[in-house]
Amino acid sequence: MERLRQAGRMLLAFLILSLLALPAAASAAQGETTITIVHVNDVHSRVEQTDANIGYAKLAAFVKQLKAENPNTLLLDAGDSLHGQTIANLERGGSIVRMMNAVGFDAMATGNHDYNYGYGRLLELAGEASFPVLAANVYKPDGTRLLEPYVVLDAGGVRVAVFGLATPETTYKTHPDNVAGLTFADPVEEAKRVVAELEGKADAVIALAHLGLDEASTDTSRKLAEEVPGIDLIVDGHSHTALPEGLEAGGTLIVQAGEYGEHVGVVELTVGPAGVKARNARLIPAEETTGIEPDPGVLAVIEEVKANQEPLLSEIVGKSLVDLDGEREHVRAGETNLGNLIADAMLFETGADVALTNGGGIRASIPAGDITKGQVITVLPFGNYIQTKEVTGAQLLAALEHGVSAYPEPLGGFPHVAGMTFKIDPGKPAGERVYDVRVDGKPLDLQAVYTLATNDFLAAGGDQYAMLAEQPVTGDFASLEEAVIRYLQAEGEVAPKAEGRIRVEPAVAPGTIPEGAPSPQQPAPAPQQPAPAPQQPAPAPQPAPAPQQQPSSEQHVYIVKRGDTLWAIARKYGTTWQKLAELNRLENPDLIFPGQRILLP
C-alpha cells in the first residue's frame, strides 16, 4: 500500500511538472513568453525538510526541475525567513542567507521578523545575500531608503520588475529598538510612486509584499491591489494565508503560500507585447513533493552550518546557583523555578504587565552551575517567539482556569506566570478553581485591561487557549530561548525559586473564618457573649440585609457551562446578550467557552 502511495505521489509530481511545461511551449508558438514564479513566505527559518514542510534542499531541487522545463523561472521570498529557529538565531540570520544563496533565490522582501536582529544587522545580511533584499517603503532617519526599492530581472527577454513592501506593523511587531529611527511609509502611496517610476522599464510588475490579508490590519495586500493600478501580481506574506488558486482583487492576482514551507506557490504569467495576458496560480503541498530528491549541494550547506554551530552552543550565557526544574511531571502540574525564570524573562523582554507560558513547552532541566546556549535551547527547542496582547481581567482569569482545569493531573497547557499570583482550589469543579488572582500584588480587576506576554503558540489558541486567540497581537518580540539567554546575560547569576506564585489551597467560603488567621479569631467569640446584645434593638438584626448587600464577587459572575449561549445566560439573569457582550468586552458574542467567567450587571 505504501509503495502505491509513493508511486501516486511521484506520478502527481510528474503531472505537475508536465502541466507547467505546457504553457511554455504554447506561448512560444504564439510569440509570447511564459514566466514561472515560484514563491514562499513566512518560512521562519524552517530550513530542514520534515513531513510537514519542504525544506530548502528539496525546494532547490523542485525549482531546478521547473527551470529544466521553463528556463524563465524566478524564485521569490515574501519575508519572515531570517529569524525564528535556533539554526537562524545563533548566527543572527547569517546561516539562513548562506542557505538562500545556495538555493538560488532571485529576490526577497523584508518581513517584520527579519528586523528582529536590528536593522543594522539586516543591512549586513542584505550585503551578504547574492539576491536583492527589497523594501521600497522603509526610510532611514536621513530620508533615504534603507534598502533597494526594486529590481528588474530578465526572464527570457521579458523585463520583470519586482519591488518590495514591508508592513508598517513592523514598528510594533518587532522590538522597538530594532527599528528605532526608521519610517515605514504608507505601502499604497509608495507603491504608486514605484509603479510610476517603472513605467516603460518593465513588461511585468510584481509587488513582493509582506502585508497580509488580515482584516484587522490597516495595510493589506487587498488594499494594495484595489488602490494601485499597474501591478500584475502581488506575492504576499505576513498573514500566513494559504491561497490555493490565488485571490483576485482590483484586477490584480494576489498569491500567498501559507507558512513554514508547508506549501510552495507556483504562478504562470503569460507575457506578450502588450504586457501580461494571462495568470494562473496554484499551491503545491509539501507532501506532494515526496518523489523529489533533495538537492545535495544545499543539503551540504545545511549540514555544514549545523556542524559550525556546535561551538556556539557551548557558549556560557549565565550561571544558576540552584538546579532549574524542568521535569515533565513537575512543569505540567505546578509551579517550578525554571518556569518562573522563563516567565520572568518574558517580562524582561516585553515590559508587559503579566506573562504566561505553557509547561508543555519546557522540555528539560538545567543543573546548577554554568548555563550554555545549548542548554537553554534544549529547554526551549520549538523556536516559539513572544507576543503581547491586550486582555481583560476576565479573559486572563479564563486562561488561568483553563490552564489548571486538569489539576492535579499533568497538562501541557499548565500556566507558568510572572507579574501575577493565584490560588487553586482543587476541590472545586474545572472552571471554578482559580481565586485570589493578584497582578503586581493587587486584586485582579475583571474589567481592567492588562498587557499579557505569551508565546505565539498560546497566542494563536494552542493548547486550547481559545480565549487568547480572540485578541489581536499588539507586539512581536524575540524567541523564547533568545529572551531567556538575554535575561541570563543581564542577570549574570540566578537562583530562582518556586516562590508561591501558584498556591494550592481550599478557598474559604463566604463568612467562614480561615483557620490560622489571627486577627479575625480574637473578636470572633464576642458576639457569643450576652453583653453586646443590648447594644442594638432586638428587631434590628431580623430585617438586617447586610449579607445581601455584600455579596461575594462570585455572585456577580456566571461560569459558562457546556452548551451555554450568551443569549440563554442573559435570559436567565433578566438582561440582554448585548449588555453582557458590552460588559465583558466580547468581540464575538458567539464565541464563549466552558469555564469562561461572564460578568453580570
C-alpha positions in Angstrom: 0.0 0.0 0.0 2.8 2.4 0.9 4.5 1.7 -2.5 1.3 2.5 -4.2 1.1 5.8 -2.3 4.7 6.6 -3.2 4.1 5.8 -6.9 1.0 8.0 -6.8 2.9 10.9 -5.3 5.6 10.6 -7.9 3.1 10.5 -10.7 1.4 13.6 -9.3 4.7 15.4 -9.1 5.4 14.4 -12.7 2.0 15.6 -13.8 2.6 19.0 -12.1 5.8 19.4 -13.9 4.3 18.4 -17.2 1.4 20.9 -16.8 3.9 23.6 -16.0 5.8 22.8 -19.2 2.7 23.0 -21.5 2.1 26.8 -21.3 5.7 27.5 -22.1 5.5 25.5 -25.3 2.2 27.1 -26.3 3.4 30.6 -25.6 6.5 30.0 -27.7 4.2 29.1 -30.6 2.3 32.3 -30.2 5.3 34.6 -29.9 4.6 35.1 -26.2 6.6 34.2 -23.1 5.5 32.3 -20.0 7.2 33.3 -16.8 7.1 30.8 -13.9 7.2 32.4 -10.5 7.9 30.1 -7.5 7.2 31.7 -4.2 7.4 31.1 -0.4 6.7 33.3 2.6 6.9 33.2 6.4 9.3 30.3 6.4 10.6 31.5 9.8 13.8 29.6 9.2 12.2 26.1 8.9 15.0 25.2 6.5 15.1 21.4 7.1 12.7 19.0 5.5 10.1 17.4 7.7 6.8 15.6 7.0 5.1 18.9 7.1 7.4 21.3 5.2 9.5 21.0 2.1 12.8 22.4 3.4 15.4 24.3 1.4 17.2 21.3 -0.1 14.0 19.9 -1.7 12.8 23.4 -2.6 16.1 23.9 -4.6 15.6 20.6 -6.4 11.9 21.5 -7.2 12.9 24.8 -8.7 15.7 23.1 -10.8 13.1 20.8 -12.2 10.9 23.7 -13.1 13.8 25.5 -14.7 14.6 22.5 -16.8 11.1 22.7 -18.3 11.0 26.5 -18.4 14.2 28.4 -18.0 12.2 31.6 -17.4 11.6 30.7 -13.8 12.1 33.0 -10.8 12.1 32.2 -7.1 10.8 34.9 -4.7 10.5 35.1 -0.9 7.9 37.4 0.6 9.7 37.8 4.0 10.0 36.5 7.5 12.7 34.0 6.7 15.8 35.2 8.6 14.6 34.6 12.2 12.8 32.0 14.3 14.6 28.7 14.7 17.9 28.1 16.6 19.7 27.5 13.3 18.9 31.1 12.3 19.1 32.8 15.7 22.6 31.5 16.7 24.2 33.4 13.8 21.6 36.2 13.7 20.4 35.3 10.3 23.7 34.7 8.6 23.2 31.0 8.3 19.9 31.5 6.5 21.3 33.9 4.0 24.0 31.3 3.1 21.4 28.7 2.5 19.2 31.0 0.5 22.2 31.9 -1.7 22.7 28.2 -2.3 19.0 27.6 -3.1 19.2 30.4 -5.7 16.5 33.0 -4.7 16.0 35.9 -7.1 14.6 38.4 -4.6 13.3 38.8 -1.1 11.0 41.3 0.7 11.6 42.1 4.4 9.1 40.8 6.9 8.7 42.2 10.4 10.7 39.4 11.9 13.6 40.0 9.6 14.2 43.1 11.6 14.5 41.1 14.9 18.3 41.4 15.0 18.1 45.2 14.5 18.1 47.0 11.1 21.9 47.4 11.2 22.2 43.6 11.1 19.6 43.4 8.4 21.7 45.7 6.2 24.7 43.4 6.8 22.6 40.4 5.8 21.4 42.1 2.7 25.1 42.8 1.8 25.9 39.0 2.2 22.9 37.9 0.0 23.5 37.1 -3.6 20.0 38.3 -4.3 18.4 41.7 -3.7 16.6 42.3 -0.4 13.9 44.8 -1.2 11.9 47.4 0.7 10.6 50.4 -1.1 8.7 52.0 1.8 11.3 51.8 4.6 13.3 55.0 5.2 16.3 55.9 7.4 16.4 59.0 9.6 18.2 60.9 6.8 15.3 60.4 4.5 17.0 57.8 2.2 15.7 54.3 1.7 17.1 51.6 3.9 17.2 49.0 1.1 16.8 48.9 -2.7 13.2 49.6 -3.7 13.0 47.3 -6.7 15.0 45.1 -9.2 14.3 44.5 -12.9 15.0 40.8 -13.7 15.5 39.4 -17.2 13.4 36.3 -17.9 13.8 35.2 -21.5 14.0 38.7 -22.7 11.0 39.8 -20.6 11.7 42.6 -18.1 10.1 41.6 -14.8 10.2 44.3 -12.2 9.9 43.2 -8.6 9.5 45.8 -5.8 9.4 45.2 -2.1 7.0 46.5 0.6 7.2 46.0 4.3 4.3 46.2 6.7 4.1 49.3 8.8 3.1 47.0 11.7 6.9 46.3 11.9 7.1 49.3 14.3 5.4 47.2 17.0 5.8 43.7 15.7 9.4 43.6 16.4 11.2 45.2 19.4 11.0 49.0 19.0 14.8 49.2 19.4 15.2 47.1 16.3 13.7 49.8 14.1 14.4 53.0 16.1 14.6 55.9 13.7 13.1 54.1 10.7 10.0 55.2 8.9 7.6 52.7 7.4 5.8 54.7 4.8 2.3 54.1 3.5 2.6 51.0 1.2 -0.1 52.2 -1.1 1.4 55.6 -1.7 4.9 54.2 -2.0 3.7 51.6 -4.5 2.1 54.3 -6.7 5.4 56.1 -6.8 7.3 53.0 -7.7 4.9 51.8 -10.4 5.0 55.3 -12.0 8.8 55.1 -11.9 8.8 51.7 -13.6 6.6 52.8 -16.5 8.5 51.9 -19.7 11.1 50.0 -17.8 9.2 46.7 -17.3 6.9 44.3 -19.2 5.5 42.8 -15.9 5.3 44.4 -12.5 5.3 42.2 -9.3 4.8 43.6 -5.8 6.8 41.4 -3.3 4.9 42.4 -0.2 4.8 41.5 3.5 1.4 42.9 4.2 -1.0 40.0 4.5 -4.8 39.7 4.3 -5.7 40.1 8.0 -8.8 42.3 8.1 -7.6 43.7 11.4 -4.6 45.3 9.6 -4.7 48.8 8.2 -2.4 48.0 5.3 -3.2 44.8 3.4 -2.4 43.3 0.0 -6.1 43.5 -0.9 -6.0 47.3 -0.3 -2.8 47.5 -2.3 -4.4 45.6 -5.2 -7.6 47.7 -5.1 -5.9 51.1 -4.9 -2.8 50.8 -7.0 -3.2 50.2 -10.8 -0.4 48.8 -12.8 0.6 45.8 -10.6 0.3 42.5 -12.4 0.9 40.2 -9.4 1.2 40.6 -5.6 3.3 37.9 -4.0 2.3 38.3 -0.4 3.2 37.2 3.2 2.6 38.1 6.8 -0.9 36.7 7.4 0.3 33.1 6.9 -2.6 32.6 4.4 -2.7 29.7 2.0 -4.4 30.7 -1.2 -4.8 27.6 -3.4 -5.6 29.4 -6.6 -4.7 33.0 -5.6 -7.2 35.8 -5.0 -8.3 38.4 -7.5 -8.8 42.0 -6.2 -8.9 45.2 -8.2 -7.8 43.3 -11.4 -4.6 42.1 -9.7 -3.8 38.5 -8.7 -2.7 38.1 -5.0 -0.9 34.9 -4.0 0.4 33.6 -0.7 1.8 30.2 0.3 0.8 29.8 3.9 3.7 29.3 6.3 6.8 27.3 7.2 7.3 25.8 3.7 4.2 23.7 4.1 3.3 24.8 0.5 5.2 26.1 -2.4 3.4 28.6 -4.7 3.7 28.5 -8.4 2.4 31.2 -10.7 2.5 31.3 -14.5 2.4 34.7 -16.2 1.9 34.8 -20.0 3.5 38.0 -21.3 3.0 39.4 -24.7 4.0 42.7 -26.4 1.1 44.4 -24.6 2.1 43.1 -21.2 0.7 40.3 -19.0 -2.1 38.5 -20.8 -2.9 35.6 -18.5 -2.2 34.5 -15.0 -2.8 31.3 -13.1 -1.7 30.2 -9.6 -1.6 27.0 -7.6 -0.1 25.7 -4.4 1.9 22.6 -4.2 1.7 20.9 -0.7 5.0 19.7 0.7 3.7 16.1 0.9 3.2 16.1 -2.9 6.9 16.6 -3.4 7.8 13.2 -1.9 9.3 11.9 -5.2 11.8 14.8 -5.5 15.2 14.1 -4.1 16.8 17.0 -2.1 19.5 19.0 -3.8 22.8 17.6 -2.5 24.6 21.0 -2.7 22.0 22.7 -0.5 21.9 19.8 1.8 25.7 20.0 2.3 25.4 23.7 3.2 22.8 23.0 5.8 24.9 20.2 7.3 28.0 22.5 7.3 26.0 25.2 9.1 24.9 22.8 11.8 28.4 21.5 12.3 29.8 25.0 12.6 27.2 26.0 15.1 28.3 23.3 17.6 30.9 25.6 19.3 28.3 28.3 19.6 26.0 26.0 21.6 28.7 25.6 24.3 28.9 29.4 24.9 28.2 30.2 28.6 25.4 32.8 29.0 24.9 32.8 32.8 25.1 30.8 36.0 22.5 29.2 38.2 23.2 28.7 41.9 20.4 26.1 42.0 19.1 23.2 39.9 16.5 24.5 37.5 13.5 22.2 37.5 12.0 21.4 34.0 10.9 17.9 34.7 7.9 16.9 32.7 5.7 15.8 35.6 6.5 19.0 37.5 6.1 21.7 34.9 2.8 20.3 33.7 1.3 20.2 37.1 2.7 23.0 39.2 5.0 26.0 39.6 8.7 25.4 39.2 11.7 27.7 39.4 12.6 27.2 35.8 9.0 28.1 34.7 9.3 31.2 36.8 12.6 32.1 35.2 11.2 31.7 31.7 8.2 33.9 32.6 10.4 36.5 34.2 12.5 36.6 31.0 9.3 37.3 29.0 8.5 40.3 31.2 12.1 41.4 30.9 11.9 41.2 27.1 8.5 42.9 26.7 7.7 45.1 29.8 4.2 43.6 29.9 2.1 43.6 33.0 1.9 39.8 33.2 3.4 36.8 31.4 2.1 33.3 30.8 3.7 30.3 29.1 2.8 26.7 29.0 4.5 23.9 30.9 4.4 21.7 27.8 6.9 24.0 26.1 9.5 23.4 28.8 11.4 20.3 27.7 14.4 19.8 30.1 16.0 20.7 33.4 19.3 22.5 33.9 21.7 21.6 36.7 23.2 24.2 39.0 26.4 25.8 37.5 27.3 27.5 34.3 24.4 27.6 31.7 25.2 27.3 28.0 23.2 28.4 24.9 22.8 24.8 24.1 21.1 24.0 27.4 18.7 26.9 27.0 17.8 25.7 23.5 17.3 22.1 24.8 14.8 23.5 27.3 13.0 25.6 24.7 13.5 23.8 21.4 10.5 24.9 19.4 11.5 28.4 18.2 8.4 30.0 19.6 8.6 33.7 19.8 7.0 36.1 22.3 3.9 38.1 21.5 1.9 40.6 23.6 -1.9 41.0 23.7 -4.3 43.3 25.5 -6.7 41.1 27.6 -9.3 41.9 30.1 -9.1 40.6 33.7 -11.9 38.2 32.8 -10.1 36.8 29.9 -6.9 36.4 32.0 -8.9 34.6 34.6 -10.5 32.3 32.0 -7.0 31.5 30.7 -5.8 30.5 34.2 -8.9 28.4 34.8 -8.3 26.6 31.5 -4.6 26.0 32.4 -5.4 24.3 35.7 -8.5 22.5 34.5 -6.9 19.1 34.7 -5.1 19.7 38.1 -3.7 17.6 39.7 -3.3 15.6 36.5 -0.5 16.9 34.3 -1.4 19.1 31.4 0.8 20.6 28.7 -1.1 23.9 29.0 -0.4 24.3 32.7 0.4 28.0 33.2 3.7 29.4 34.4 3.4 33.0 35.2 5.2 36.2 36.1 3.7 39.5 37.3 0.8 37.8 39.0 -0.1 35.2 41.6 -3.1 33.0 42.0 -4.6 30.2 44.1 -6.1 26.9 43.1 -8.9 25.1 45.0 -8.7 21.5 43.6 -11.9 20.6 45.3 -13.9 22.9 43.0 -15.0 21.8 39.5 -13.0 22.8 36.5 -13.7 26.4 35.6 -14.2 27.5 39.2 -10.9 26.6 40.8 -8.9 29.8 40.5 -9.3 32.5 43.1 -7.3 35.3 44.7 -5.6 36.4 41.5 -3.3 39.3 42.0 -1.5 41.4 39.5 1.5 43.2 40.9 0.1 42.4 44.3 -3.3 44.0 43.6 -6.6 42.0 43.2 -7.4 41.2 39.6 -9.9 43.6 38.1 -12.1 41.6 35.8 -13.0 44.7 33.7 -9.5 46.2 33.5 -7.2 45.7 30.5 -3.8 44.1 31.0 -0.8 43.6 28.7 -0.1 39.9 28.5 3.1 38.4 27.2 2.8 34.9 26.0 4.3 32.7 23.3 3.0 32.6 19.7 1.6 29.1 20.2 -0.7 30.1 23.0 -1.5 33.4 21.4 -2.9 31.5 18.4 -5.1 29.4 20.7 -2.7 26.5 21.1 -3.3 24.1 24.0 -7.0 25.1 23.7 -6.3 28.6 25.0 -9.2 29.9 22.8 -9.7 33.0 24.9 -6.3 34.2 23.9 -6.9 33.8 20.2 -9.7 36.3 20.3 -7.5 39.3 20.9 -5.2 40.9 18.2 -1.4 40.8 18.7 0.0 44.1 19.9 3.7 43.3 19.8 6.1 40.7 18.4 9.4 40.1 20.3 12.3 37.7 20.4 12.0 33.9 20.5 11.7 32.4 24.0 15.2 31.0 24.0 16.7 34.3 22.9 14.8 36.1 25.7 16.0 33.7 28.3 19.6 34.0 27.0 19.4 37.8 27.2 17.9 37.6 30.6 20.6 35.3 31.9 23.3 37.5 30.4 21.8 40.6 32.0 21.5 38.9 35.4 24.8 37.0 35.4 23.8 34.7 38.3 20.3 33.5 39.1 18.8 31.5 41.9 15.1 31.4 41.1 12.6 29.7 43.5 9.2 28.2 43.3 8.1 31.1 45.5 4.3 30.6 45.7 3.1 32.4 42.6 0.7 29.5 42.3 -0.7 28.1 45.6 -2.9 25.1 46.1 -5.3 25.5 49.0 -9.1 25.3 49.5 -11.0 28.5 49.1 -12.7 29.8 52.3 -16.4 30.0 52.0 -18.0 33.5 52.4 -18.5 34.2 56.1 -16.1 31.5 57.2 -13.1 32.5 59.3 -9.9 30.9 57.8 -8.0 28.7 60.1 -4.8 30.3 61.2 -5.9 33.9 60.6 -5.1 35.5 63.9 -6.9 38.9 63.7 -10.4 37.6 63.0 -10.1 34.8 65.5 -9.8 37.2 68.5 -13.0 39.1 68.1 -15.0 36.1 66.9 -16.2 35.0 70.4 -17.5 38.5 71.3 -20.9 38.1 69.6 -21.5 34.9 71.6 -21.4 36.8 74.9 -24.7 38.4 76.1 -23.1 41.7 76.8 -23.1 43.1 73.2 -26.7 42.1 72.6 -28.4 45.2 74.2 -26.3 47.5 72.1 -28.8 47.1 69.2 -32.6 46.9 69.4 -33.9 43.4 69.1 -35.8 44.0 65.8 -32.7 45.4 64.0 -31.0 42.0 63.3 -34.2 40.5 61.9 -34.6 42.6 58.8 -30.8 43.3 58.5 -30.0 43.0 54.8 -26.2 43.0 55.3 -25.5 39.6 53.8 -27.5 40.5 50.7 -25.9 43.9 50.4 -22.4 42.5 50.5 -22.4 39.6 48.0 -19.2 37.9 47.2 -17.6 38.6 43.8 -18.7 35.1 42.8 -22.3 36.1 42.9 -21.7 38.7 40.2 -20.0 36.2 37.8 -21.5 33.3 35.8 -19.3 30.4 34.9 -20.0 29.2 31.4 -21.0 25.6 31.1 -21.1 23.3 28.1 -24.0 24.1 25.8 -24.4 27.7 27.1 -25.1 30.6 24.8 -24.8 34.3 25.7 -28.5 34.7 24.8 -29.5 32.0 27.3 -27.3 33.4 30.1 -28.8 36.9 29.5 -32.4 35.5 29.6 -31.6 33.6 32.8 -30.4 36.7 34.6 -33.0 39.2 33.2 -30.7 41.1 30.9 -29.8 41.1 27.2 -26.9 39.5 25.4 -25.9 42.9 24.0 -25.4 44.2 27.6 -23.4 41.1 28.5 -21.2 41.4 25.4 -20.6 45.1 26.1 -19.9 44.5 29.8 -17.4 41.6 29.1 -15.9 43.3 26.0 -16.7 40.3 23.8 -15.7 40.9 20.2 -17.6 37.8 19.1 -20.6 37.1 21.3 -21.0 33.6 19.7 -17.6 32.6 21.0 -17.8 31.6 24.6 -16.4 28.5 26.2 -16.8 26.3 29.2 -15.0 27.7 32.3 -15.2 31.3 31.0 -16.4 33.8 33.6 -19.2 36.2 32.4 -19.7 39.4 34.4 -23.3 40.0 35.3 -24.8 43.5 35.6 
